[in-house]
């Protein structure tokens, strides 16, 4: 029995969930076709998903195609929930990218296709809604070749477009009927030779198509309608015959990856995992997650396993390589954790959130309960960062967009009974050092309240280089644990710079070090008050680092998106001043007949406002695509100072000195 882990991806409203329902119905899993409008689909199980008609959380359902079990993963289409898509991509054997025959290639379609090709996931395209008025086969194919990839192979012809009788006829077995030789011959030297010599056979073309697809170089294109079922049988044949089955040795070393975490009815953690190698059994004790500071990894005992089969998940004693399972018992597991042998992570495929907001509890909402529930939500979505301000009792949540904010509010109200309000969304900025700065505090001098000497120098570093901690002192000049305490504290302190924003890239060099060795009074034991501990270095390092950063100076940089905007050429006169008002800067402008394409940059903080104004400026015909590109210096007055979540280190020294005078310690 083969297994295929298949992802269904699309721009929102392209018909992705409807196609999932049609596939389940055609495979005999469901007797009645589910409907997004009716709110009775198999994969949109959250009440909020059914009410809004969009997918928010990825969902797994299975069906059989001959001797192949397909684990189908339905993913969100809205860009605010791109984090769900990112986690799924790492466990897929193949994908179906859904494109609307009416709207054509949309912004999220381009983002998804670029990523699928980058991580080399074999992908079929399904052009949906051929029964809808305005369906355009040739126009969609042209847009796919121009905006996604030229390496597409139409798998048949369409008839009756725009009517309920629209149908898709698969191409015949002959090489001429497949309109594929130009694409496939560029990918297969043997096929090119056979073509030149006039001896191409249907089997040659079919073999080249399967090989090119499985190497993520060619992409078969099917047409149809999830609503009427047209073309779905041909797509099922392509899924079964063209996409590669899962591989992996059930007898090999255990290796898997967690792509989703949810809570059960009793609050227990349930991990969704793909096994790439080995066999995992109930009661197995396994390592998971990254290595900790001491080099060890977390461990847990699997108390229950369920695998997906026949449209649902059923309890099992084991899960073998290639399959997806739900696991109980791993209480500390997190999304992205490796199970067993560590796997090489592909890193972030999509940009992290660039916006944040403050969540305020409404009257009658317990603040501690709110923080607990938000922590649980962030646990299920690690790209959505949570930051708690103990001083001001405020909770900050990072976001991809405004829709996500609405979903979080509704989720808190419906699942936990917590009513909240959100403050205005602001950009997630960063700080970068302007120059070099150094500071030092010596042990037992100038009122230093800590038994430690720490000197630090801060220098700028290229964007994306991270924090580089270096030593200009001998490693043997004090215990290694003290150096580790300084380095760890440096990295933690840089989470908030002079203006409260993260300092992601700089070089921090330790220039001075010193400590008080273990001391004791005569005839008595160890006296902690006379000897340095890790506490001294953890307490002194933020004071020195922030002083060095103050002398270096920092500047706030705001996130900037690149944009691509298609609009009727006759709207430019009103559109360009509006772009300028949103601080959007077009870098290139190209005319394609009556359509004009502008590409440029716009601050992340202005994207939502631009999206809101665009329909009125372009008669509803403008199409905007944006994605995070870089950070740029923020103009004065455009970005507020971010409140710190602790006692400002620049004022902490005076506080500690006063405390020392009062206590005499």
C-alpha positions as CSV (number, residue, x, y, z in Angstrom):
1,X,0.0,0.0,0.0
2,X,1.5,3.3,-1.1
3,X,1.0,6.7,0.7
4,X,0.8,10.1,-0.8
5,X,0.8,13.2,1.4
6,X,-0.9,15.8,-0.8
7,X,-1.4,19.6,-0.2
8,X,-4.2,21.7,-1.7
9,X,-3.1,25.3,-2.0
10,X,-4.7,28.4,-3.6
11,X,-5.4,32.1,-3.4
12,X,-8.5,32.7,-1.2
13,X,-11.8,31.9,-2.9
14,X,-10.3,30.0,-5.8
15,X,-12.3,26.9,-4.7
16,X,-9.7,25.0,-2.8
17,X,-11.9,23.6,-0.1
18,X,-14.7,22.9,-2.6
19,X,-12.2,20.9,-4.6
20,X,-11.3,19.0,-1.4
21,X,-14.9,18.1,-0.9
22,X,-15.3,17.0,-4.5
23,X,-12.2,14.7,-4.2
24,X,-13.6,13.1,-1.1
25,X,-17.0,12.6,-2.7
26,X,-15.5,11.2,-5.9
27,X,-13.3,8.8,-3.8
28,X,-16.4,7.5,-1.9
29,X,-15.5,9.0,1.4
30,X,-18.6,11.1,1.6
31,X,-22.1,10.3,0.4
32,X,-23.1,13.9,0.2
33,X,-21.1,16.8,-1.2
34,X,-20.1,19.3,1.4
35,X,-20.5,23.0,0.7
36,X,-18.5,26.1,1.9
37,X,-21.6,28.2,1.7
38,X,-23.7,25.7,3.7
39,X,-20.9,25.4,6.3
40,X,-20.8,21.6,6.2
41,X,-17.4,20.8,4.7
42,X,-15.2,18.1,6.2
43,X,-12.0,20.1,6.6
44,X,-13.4,23.5,7.8
45,X,-14.4,22.3,11.2
46,X,-14.0,25.5,13.2
47,X,-17.3,27.4,13.7
48,X,-15.5,30.6,12.6
49,X,-14.3,28.9,9.4
50,X,-17.8,27.8,8.5
51,X,-19.3,31.2,9.3
52,X,-16.7,33.2,7.3
53,X,-16.3,30.6,4.5
54,X,-12.5,30.6,4.7
55,X,-10.0,28.1,5.9
56,X,-8.0,29.3,8.9
57,X,-6.3,26.1,10.2
58,X,-4.8,23.3,8.1
59,X,-6.8,20.1,8.2
60,X,-6.0,16.5,7.3
61,X,-8.3,14.0,5.7
62,X,-7.6,10.8,3.8
63,X,-9.0,8.8,0.9
64,X,-8.0,5.8,-1.2
65,X,-7.0,5.8,-4.9
66,X,-6.5,2.2,-5.8
67,X,-3.6,1.0,-3.8
68,X,-2.6,4.5,-2.7
69,X,-3.8,6.2,0.5
70,X,-3.9,9.9,0.0
71,X,-3.5,12.1,3.1
72,X,-4.9,15.4,1.8
73,X,-4.0,18.6,3.7
74,X,-6.3,21.5,3.1
75,X,-4.5,24.8,3.8
76,X,-5.6,28.4,4.3
77,X,-5.7,30.6,1.2
78,X,-5.8,34.0,2.9
79,X,-2.3,35.6,3.2
80,X,-2.9,36.4,6.9
81,X,-2.6,32.7,7.6
82,X,0.4,32.0,5.5
83,X,2.2,30.5,8.6
84,X,-0.2,27.5,8.4
85,X,0.8,26.9,4.8
86,X,4.5,27.2,5.6
87,X,4.4,24.4,8.2
88,X,2.5,22.1,5.9
89,X,5.0,22.4,3.0
90,X,7.7,20.5,4.8
91,X,5.6,17.3,5.0
92,X,4.2,17.1,1.5
93,X,5.1,14.7,-1.3
94,X,3.1,16.7,-3.9
95,X,0.6,19.5,-4.2
96,X,-2.3,20.7,-6.3
97,X,-2.3,24.5,-6.8
98,X,-5.9,25.7,-7.6
99,X,-6.3,28.7,-9.9
100,X,-9.7,30.3,-10.7
101,X,-10.6,30.3,-14.4
102,X,-12.3,33.6,-13.9
103,X,-9.9,35.6,-11.7
104,X,-6.9,33.9,-13.1
105,X,-3.4,34.2,-11.4
106,X,-3.8,36.2,-8.2
107,X,-1.2,37.6,-5.8
108,X,-1.2,34.6,-3.4
109,X,-1.1,32.2,-6.4
110,X,2.3,33.7,-7.3
111,X,3.6,33.6,-3.8
112,X,2.7,29.9,-3.4
113,X,4.0,28.8,-6.8
114,X,7.4,30.5,-6.2
115,X,7.7,28.7,-2.9
116,X,6.6,25.3,-4.2
117,X,9.2,25.6,-7.0
118,X,11.9,26.7,-4.5
119,X,11.4,23.7,-2.2
120,X,10.9,21.4,-5.2
121,X,7.5,20.0,-4.4
122,X,6.0,18.3,-7.4
123,X,2.9,20.3,-8.3
124,X,-0.2,19.9,-10.5
125,X,-2.3,22.9,-11.4
126,X,-6.1,22.7,-11.4
127,X,-7.9,25.6,-13.1
128,X,-11.3,25.7,-11.3
129,X,-14.6,27.3,-12.1
130,X,-14.8,26.6,-15.8
131,X,-18.6,26.6,-15.4
132,X,-18.6,30.3,-14.3
133,X,-19.3,33.2,-16.5
134,X,-16.1,34.8,-17.6
135,X,-14.0,31.6,-17.5
136,X,-11.1,32.0,-20.0
137,X,-8.9,29.0,-20.7
138,X,-6.4,30.7,-23.0
139,X,-6.1,33.8,-20.9
140,X,-5.4,31.8,-17.7
141,X,-2.8,29.6,-19.5
142,X,-1.1,32.8,-20.8
143,X,-1.1,34.3,-17.3
144,X,0.3,31.1,-15.8
145,X,3.1,31.0,-18.4
146,X,3.9,34.6,-17.9
147,X,3.5,35.0,-14.1
148,X,4.1,31.5,-12.7
149,X,6.2,29.3,-14.9
150,X,6.5,28.6,-18.7
151,X,7.0,24.9,-17.9
152,X,3.2,24.0,-18.0
153,X,1.6,21.1,-19.9
154,X,-2.1,21.4,-20.6
155,X,-3.6,18.0,-20.1
156,X,-6.6,18.3,-22.4
157,X,-9.2,20.7,-23.9
158,X,-12.3,22.5,-22.6
159,X,-15.8,22.9,-24.1
160,X,-18.7,25.0,-23.1
161,X,-16.8,27.4,-20.9
162,X,-18.9,29.7,-18.8
163,X,-21.9,27.3,-18.7
164,X,-23.1,24.6,-16.4
165,X,-22.4,22.1,-19.2
166,X,-18.7,23.1,-19.3
167,X,-16.5,20.0,-19.5
168,X,-12.8,18.9,-19.7
169,X,-11.7,16.3,-22.2
170,X,-8.3,14.7,-21.3
171,X,-5.8,14.6,-24.1
172,X,-5.4,11.3,-26.1
173,X,-2.4,9.1,-25.9
174,X,-0.6,10.4,-29.0
175,X,2.3,12.9,-28.7
176,X,0.6,15.5,-30.9
177,X,-2.5,15.5,-28.7
178,X,-0.5,16.3,-25.6
179,X,0.8,19.7,-26.6
180,X,3.7,18.9,-24.4
181,X,6.8,18.2,-26.5
182,X,8.1,21.8,-26.5
183,X,8.1,21.9,-22.7
184,X,9.2,18.3,-22.0
185,X,11.9,18.1,-24.7
186,X,13.7,21.0,-23.0
187,X,13.8,18.9,-19.8
188,X,14.7,15.5,-21.3
189,X,17.6,15.0,-23.7
190,X,16.4,11.5,-24.7
191,X,13.0,12.8,-25.6
192,X,14.5,15.6,-27.6
193,X,16.6,13.2,-29.6
194,X,13.6,10.9,-30.3
195,X,11.6,14.0,-31.4
196,X,14.3,15.1,-33.8
197,X,14.6,11.6,-35.2
198,X,10.8,11.3,-35.5
199,X,10.4,8.3,-33.3
200,X,8.5,9.7,-30.3
201,X,6.0,7.3,-28.8
202,X,3.1,8.1,-26.3
203,X,5.1,6.1,-23.7
204,X,8.1,8.4,-24.2
205,X,5.9,11.5,-23.6
206,X,4.2,10.0,-20.6
207,X,7.5,9.0,-19.0
208,X,9.0,12.4,-19.6
209,X,5.9,14.1,-18.1
210,X,6.0,11.9,-15.0
211,X,9.8,12.4,-14.6
212,X,9.6,16.2,-15.2
213,X,6.8,16.6,-12.7
214,X,8.4,14.5,-10.0
215,X,11.6,16.6,-10.4
216,X,9.4,19.8,-10.0
217,X,10.4,21.0,-13.5
218,X,7.1,20.5,-15.3
219,X,3.6,21.2,-14.2
220,X,0.6,19.4,-15.7
221,X,-2.5,21.7,-16.0
222,X,-6.0,20.3,-15.6
223,X,-9.3,22.2,-16.0
224,X,-12.6,21.6,-14.4
225,X,-15.2,22.6,-11.8
226,X,-15.3,21.5,-8.2
227,X,-19.0,22.6,-8.2
228,X,-20.1,20.3,-11.1
229,X,-17.3,17.7,-10.9
230,X,-16.1,18.4,-14.5
231,X,-12.4,17.5,-14.9
232,X,-12.1,16.1,-11.4
233,X,-11.7,12.5,-12.5
234,X,-8.8,13.5,-14.8
235,X,-7.2,15.3,-11.9
236,X,-7.6,12.2,-9.7
237,X,-5.8,10.2,-12.4
238,X,-3.0,12.7,-12.4
239,X,-2.7,12.6,-8.6
240,X,-2.5,8.8,-8.7
241,X,-0.2,8.3,-11.7
242,X,2.0,11.4,-11.9
243,X,2.8,12.5,-8.3
244,X,5.4,10.5,-6.4
245,X,4.4,8.4,-3.4
246,X,6.0,8.9,0.0
247,X,9.3,7.2,0.5
248,X,11.1,6.2,3.7
249,X,12.3,3.0,5.4
250,X,10.0,1.7,8.2
251,X,13.0,-0.2,9.6
252,X,15.3,2.8,9.6
253,X,16.1,5.3,12.4
254,X,13.1,7.2,13.6
255,X,12.8,10.7,12.0
256,X,9.7,12.9,11.8
257,X,8.5,16.4,11.9
258,X,5.6,18.1,13.8
259,X,3.6,20.5,11.6
260,X,0.6,21.2,13.7
261,X,-0.3,21.2,17.4
262,X,-3.8,21.4,18.9
263,X,-5.5,20.8,22.2
264,X,-8.0,18.0,22.9
265,X,-11.2,18.2,24.9
266,X,-9.4,17.7,28.2
267,X,-6.7,20.3,27.3
268,X,-4.1,17.6,26.3
269,X,-1.6,18.4,23.5
270,X,-2.0,16.6,20.2
271,X,0.8,16.7,17.7
272,X,0.3,16.2,14.0
273,X,3.5,14.6,12.6
274,X,4.9,13.2,9.4
275,X,7.2,10.3,9.7
276,X,10.1,10.2,7.2
277,X,11.8,7.2,8.5
278,X,11.4,4.4,11.1
279,X,8.3,3.2,13.0
280,X,6.8,4.9,16.0
281,X,4.8,2.7,18.5
282,X,2.6,3.5,21.4
283,X,4.6,3.7,24.7
284,X,7.9,4.5,22.8
285,X,10.0,7.2,24.5
286,X,11.4,9.5,21.9
287,X,13.6,12.7,21.8
288,X,12.1,15.8,20.1
289,X,12.8,19.4,19.5
290,X,16.1,21.3,19.4
291,X,19.1,20.7,21.6
292,X,19.1,22.5,24.9
293,X,22.0,24.4,26.4
294,X,23.5,21.2,27.8
295,X,23.3,19.4,24.5
296,X,20.3,17.2,25.5
297,X,16.8,17.2,23.9
298,X,13.4,17.0,25.4
299,X,11.9,13.5,25.7
300,X,8.4,12.2,26.0
301,X,6.5,8.9,25.9
302,X,3.9,8.5,23.2
303,X,0.7,7.4,25.0
304,X,-1.6,7.1,21.9
305,X,-1.4,7.2,18.1
306,X,-4.1,7.7,15.4
307,X,-3.5,7.5,11.7
308,X,-5.7,8.9,8.9
309,X,-7.7,6.4,6.9
310,X,-11.0,6.3,5.1
311,X,-11.8,10.0,5.7
312,X,-11.1,10.0,9.4
313,X,-8.4,9.2,11.9
314,X,-8.4,5.9,13.7
315,X,-6.4,4.7,16.7
316,X,-3.4,2.5,15.9
317,X,-0.6,0.8,17.7
318,X,2.1,2.2,15.5
319,X,2.7,4.6,12.6
320,X,5.2,3.8,9.9
321,X,7.5,5.9,7.6
322,X,5.6,8.0,5.0
323,X,2.4,8.4,7.0
324,X,0.9,11.3,9.0
325,X,-0.4,10.6,12.5
326,X,-1.8,12.3,15.5
327,X,0.3,11.7,18.7
328,X,-0.6,12.1,22.4
329,X,1.8,12.3,25.3
330,X,4.5,14.8,24.1
331,X,3.5,17.6,26.5
332,X,6.3,20.0,25.6
333,X,6.3,19.5,21.8
334,X,6.1,22.5,19.6
335,X,5.4,23.1,15.9
336,X,8.5,22.5,13.8
337,X,10.1,20.1,16.3
338,X,11.9,17.1,14.9
339,X,11.0,13.7,16.3
340,X,13.9,11.2,16.7
341,X,16.8,12.0,14.5
342,X,17.0,15.8,13.9
343,X,16.1,17.0,10.4
344,X,17.6,19.9,8.6
345,X,15.1,22.8,8.7
346,X,14.4,24.6,5.5
347,X,14.1,27.9,7.4
348,X,11.3,30.4,6.9
349,X,9.8,30.1,3.5
350,X,7.7,33.2,4.0
351,X,8.5,36.4,5.8
352,X,7.7,36.7,9.5
353,X,4.9,39.0,10.7
354,X,5.6,42.7,10.2
355,X,2.7,44.1,12.3
356,X,1.7,44.0,15.9
357,X,-1.2,45.1,18.1
358,X,-2.0,45.3,21.8
359,X,-4.8,43.1,23.1
360,X,-6.9,44.8,25.9
361,X,-9.3,42.8,28.0
362,X,-12.9,44.1,28.0
363,X,-14.7,44.8,31.2
364,X,-15.2,41.5,33.0
365,X,-12.4,39.7,31.2
366,X,-9.8,38.3,33.5
367,X,-6.3,39.5,32.4
368,X,-4.5,36.3,33.6
369,X,-7.0,34.1,31.8
370,X,-6.5,36.1,28.6
371,X,-2.8,35.8,28.8
372,X,-3.1,32.0,29.4
373,X,-5.3,31.5,26.3
374,X,-3.2,33.8,24.1
375,X,-0.2,31.8,25.1
376,X,-2.0,28.6,24.0
377,X,-2.9,30.2,20.6
378,X,0.7,31.3,20.1
379,X,1.8,27.8,21.0
380,X,-0.2,26.6,18.0
381,X,1.2,29.3,15.8
382,X,4.8,30.0,16.7
383,X,5.2,32.7,14.0
384,X,2.6,34.8,15.8
385,X,4.7,36.2,18.6
386,X,3.4,37.0,22.0
387,X,5.1,39.7,24.2
388,X,3.9,40.5,27.7
389,X,4.6,43.9,29.3
390,X,4.8,43.2,33.0
391,X,5.3,46.9,33.9
392,X,2.2,48.1,32.0
393,X,0.3,44.8,32.1
394,X,-0.1,44.8,28.3
395,X,0.0,41.9,25.9
396,X,1.4,42.5,22.4
397,X,0.6,40.1,19.5
398,X,2.4,40.1,16.2
399,X,0.2,39.8,13.1
400,X,0.2,39.3,9.3
401,X,-2.9,41.4,8.7
402,X,-6.2,42.8,9.9
403,X,-8.2,39.7,9.1
404,X,-6.1,37.7,11.5
405,X,-6.9,40.2,14.2
406,X,-10.6,39.7,13.6
407,X,-10.1,35.9,13.8
408,X,-8.2,36.1,17.0
409,X,-10.9,38.2,18.6
410,X,-13.7,35.8,17.5
411,X,-11.7,32.8,18.6
412,X,-11.2,34.2,22.1
413,X,-14.9,35.0,22.4
414,X,-16.3,31.7,21.0
415,X,-13.8,29.2,22.4
416,X,-12.9,30.8,25.7
417,X,-15.7,33.3,26.4
418,X,-13.1,36.2,26.6
419,X,-14.1,39.5,25.2
420,X,-11.2,41.8,24.1
421,X,-10.5,44.9,22.1
422,X,-7.5,45.6,19.9
423,X,-5.6,48.8,19.6
424,X,-4.4,50.3,16.4
425,X,-2.1,48.0,14.4
426,X,1.5,49.2,14.2
427,X,4.6,48.0,12.3
428,X,7.1,45.7,13.9
429,X,10.3,47.7,13.5
430,X,13.9,47.0,14.3
431,X,16.8,49.1,15.5
432,X,20.3,49.2,13.9
433,X,23.4,50.7,15.6
434,X,24.6,53.9,13.9
435,X,28.3,53.5,15.0
436,X,30.6,52.1,17.6
437,X,29.9,52.4,21.3
438,X,31.6,50.9,24.4
439,X,31.1,50.8,28.1
440,X,32.6,49.0,31.1
441,X,31.7,48.5,34.8
442,X,34.5,47.3,37.2
443,X,34.0,45.0,40.1
444,X,33.8,46.9,43.5
445,X,34.3,50.3,41.8
446,X,32.2,53.4,41.3
447,X,29.2,52.0,43.1
448,X,28.9,48.9,40.9
449,X,26.2,46.8,42.8
450,X,27.3,43.5,41.3
451,X,30.4,41.4,42.0
452,X,31.5,41.4,38.4
453,X,33.5,43.2,35.8
454,X,31.9,43.5,32.3
455,X,33.1,45.6,29.4
456,X,31.2,45.5,26.0
457,X,31.6,47.1,22.6
458,X,28.8,47.3,20.1
459,X,29.5,47.6,16.3
460,X,27.1,47.7,13.4
461,X,26.7,44.5,11.3
462,X,25.2,43.8,7.9
463,X,21.4,43.2,7.8
464,X,20.6,39.5,8.2
465,X,23.9,38.7,9.8
466,X,22.4,38.3,13.3
467,X,24.1,39.0,16.7
468,X,27.7,38.0,16.7
469,X,29.2,37.7,20.2
470,X,33.0,37.9,20.4
471,X,35.7,37.8,23.1
472,X,38.7,40.2,23.4
473,X,39.6,38.6,26.8
474,X,41.1,35.3,27.5
475,X,38.5,32.5,27.8
476,X,40.4,31.2,30.9
477,X,40.2,34.5,32.7
478,X,37.0,33.4,34.5
479,X,34.7,30.4,34.6
480,X,33.0,29.5,31.4
481,X,29.6,29.7,33.0
482,X,30.1,33.5,33.6
483,X,30.9,34.0,29.9
484,X,27.8,32.0,29.0
485,X,25.7,34.1,31.3
486,X,27.0,37.3,29.6
487,X,26.4,36.0,26.1
488,X,22.9,34.7,26.9
489,X,22.0,38.0,28.6
490,X,23.4,40.1,25.6
491,X,21.1,38.2,23.2
492,X,18.1,38.6,25.5
493,X,18.7,42.3,26.2
494,X,18.9,43.0,22.4
495,X,15.3,42.0,22.2
496,X,14.6,45.7,23.1
497,X,16.9,48.5,22.1
498,X,17.0,52.2,23.0
499,X,13.6,52.7,21.4
500,X,12.1,49.4,22.5
501,X,12.5,47.6,19.2
502,X,14.6,44.5,18.6
503,X,18.3,44.9,17.6
504,X,18.7,41.9,15.2
505,X,22.1,42.6,13.7
506,X,25.3,43.8,15.5
507,X,28.6,42.6,16.7
508,X,29.0,42.6,20.5
509,X,32.6,42.2,21.8
510,X,33.5,41.5,25.5
511,X,36.4,43.8,26.2
512,X,36.8,43.4,30.0
513,X,36.0,40.6,32.4
514,X,36.5,39.9,36.1
515,X,35.0,38.2,39.1
516,X,35.4,37.6,42.8
517,X,36.5,34.0,43.4
518,X,34.9,31.8,46.1
519,X,35.6,33.3,49.5
520,X,34.8,32.3,53.1
521,X,35.3,33.8,56.5
522,X,37.8,32.1,58.8
523,X,36.4,28.8,60.2
524,X,33.2,29.3,58.3
525,X,31.6,28.0,55.1
526,X,31.3,29.7,51.7
527,X,30.1,33.3,51.9
528,X,27.9,34.0,48.8
529,X,28.0,37.8,49.5
530,X,31.7,37.9,48.9
531,X,31.8,35.7,45.7
532,X,30.6,36.2,42.2
533,X,27.7,34.2,40.8
534,X,25.9,34.0,37.5
535,X,23.4,36.4,39.0
536,X,26.0,39.2,39.1
537,X,26.8,38.8,35.4
538,X,23.2,38.5,34.3
539,X,22.4,41.7,36.3
540,X,25.3,43.8,35.2
541,X,25.4,42.9,31.5
542,X,22.1,44.8,30.5
543,X,23.4,47.9,32.2
544,X,26.7,47.8,30.3
545,X,25.2,46.8,27.0
546,X,22.6,49.5,27.0
547,X,25.1,52.1,27.8
548,X,27.3,50.9,25.0
549,X,24.3,51.0,22.7
550,X,23.4,54.5,23.8
551,X,26.9,55.7,22.9
552,X,26.7,53.9,19.6
553,X,23.3,55.3,18.9
554,X,20.5,53.5,17.1
555,X,18.0,54.3,14.4
556,X,14.6,52.7,14.0
557,X,14.0,50.9,10.7
558,X,10.5,50.1,9.5
559,X,9.4,47.0,7.5
560,X,9.0,47.7,3.8
561,X,7.1,45.6,1.3
562,X,7.7,45.3,-2.4
563,X,4.5,45.7,-4.4
564,X,3.3,44.8,-7.9
565,X,0.2,46.6,-9.0
566,X,-1.8,46.0,-12.2
567,X,-4.3,48.7,-13.0
568,X,-6.1,50.2,-16.0
569,X,-3.7,52.7,-17.7
570,X,-6.3,55.5,-17.5
571,X,-6.4,55.3,-13.7
572,X,-2.8,56.4,-13.3
573,X,-3.6,60.1,-13.0
574,X,-5.6,59.5,-9.8
575,X,-3.6,56.5,-8.6
576,X,-0.1,58.0,-8.5
577,X,-0.9,60.8,-6.0
578,X,-2.7,58.3,-3.8
579,X,0.4,56.0,-3.8
580,X,2.5,59.0,-2.8
581,X,0.2,59.7,0.1
582,X,0.8,56.2,1.4
583,X,4.5,56.6,1.0
584,X,4.5,54.0,-1.8
585,X,7.3,54.6,-4.4
586,X,6.9,53.1,-7.9
587,X,10.3,52.0,-9.3
588,X,9.2,50.7,-12.7
589,X,6.1,51.3,-14.8
590,X,5.3,49.1,-17.8
591,X,2.3,49.3,-20.2
592,X,0.7,46.2,-21.7
593,X,-2.0,47.6,-23.9
594,X,-4.8,49.1,-21.7
595,X,-3.2,47.7,-18.5
596,X,-0.3,49.3,-16.7
597,X,2.0,47.4,-14.2
598,X,3.7,49.3,-11.4
599,X,6.4,47.8,-9.2
600,X,7.9,49.4,-6.2
601,X,8.0,49.6,-2.4
602,X,5.6,50.6,0.3
603,X,5.9,50.7,4.1
604,X,4.2,47.7,5.7
605,X,2.2,50.1,7.9
606,X,0.5,51.5,4.8
607,X,-0.4,48.3,3.0
608,X,-3.8,47.8,4.6
609,X,-4.8,51.4,3.9
610,X,-3.7,51.1,0.3
611,X,-5.7,47.9,-0.1
612,X,-8.7,49.6,1.2
613,X,-8.4,52.6,-1.2
614,X,-7.5,50.6,-4.3
615,X,-10.9,49.5,-5.5
616,X,-12.2,53.1,-5.5
617,X,-9.1,54.3,-7.3
618,X,-9.1,51.7,-10.0
619,X,-12.9,51.0,-10.6
620,X,-12.4,47.7,-8.8
621,X,-9.9,46.5,-11.5
622,X,-6.7,47.0,-9.7
623,X,-4.8,44.0,-8.5
624,X,-2.2,44.5,-5.7
625,X,0.5,41.9,-4.7
626,X,2.8,42.7,-1.7
627,X,5.4,40.8,0.2
628,X,8.0,41.8,2.8
629,X,11.3,42.9,1.2
630,X,13.5,44.8,3.7
631,X,13.8,47.2,6.5
632,X,14.5,50.9,5.8
633,X,15.1,53.9,8.0
634,X,11.8,55.2,9.3
635,X,11.2,58.9,8.7
636,X,11.1,61.0,11.9
637,X,7.7,61.0,13.6
638,X,6.3,58.0,11.6
639,X,7.0,55.3,14.1
640,X,6.3,55.6,17.8
641,X,8.7,54.6,20.6
642,X,7.9,51.1,21.6
643,X,7.3,50.7,25.4
644,X,9.9,48.4,27.1
645,X,8.5,45.4,28.9
646,X,10.9,45.6,31.8
647,X,12.7,48.3,33.9
648,X,14.7,50.3,31.4
649,X,18.4,49.3,31.9
650,X,19.5,52.9,31.5
651,X,17.6,53.7,34.7
652,X,18.2,50.5,36.4
653,X,21.6,51.4,37.8
654,X,20.2,54.3,39.9
655,X,17.5,51.9,41.2
656,X,20.0,49.3,42.2
657,X,22.3,51.8,43.9
658,X,19.5,53.1,45.9
659,X,18.5,49.6,46.8
660,X,22.1,48.9,47.9
661,X,22.2,52.0,50.1
662,X,18.9,51.0,51.8
663,X,19.8,47.4,52.4
664,X,23.5,47.8,53.0
665,X,24.3,44.9,50.7
